[in-house]
């Protein structure tokens, strides 16, 4: 099945739990990587908007 060019499907509760755990692990990994790359600098929204 497709919807808006995305593949979708129906899964049972056990498979859903496994898929959710895999997605959570990927999210946590991406979060840790982003924290490791953070140099602490920040930009105010007004400054960013002025540049655009």
PyMOL commands that set and color helices and strands:
alter all, ss='L'
color gray80, all
select helices_A, chain A and resi 13-37+45-51
alter helices_A, ss='H'
color red, helices_A
select strands_A, chain A and resi 2-3+6-7
alter strands_A, ss='S'
color yellow, strands_A
deselect
rebuild
show_as cartoon
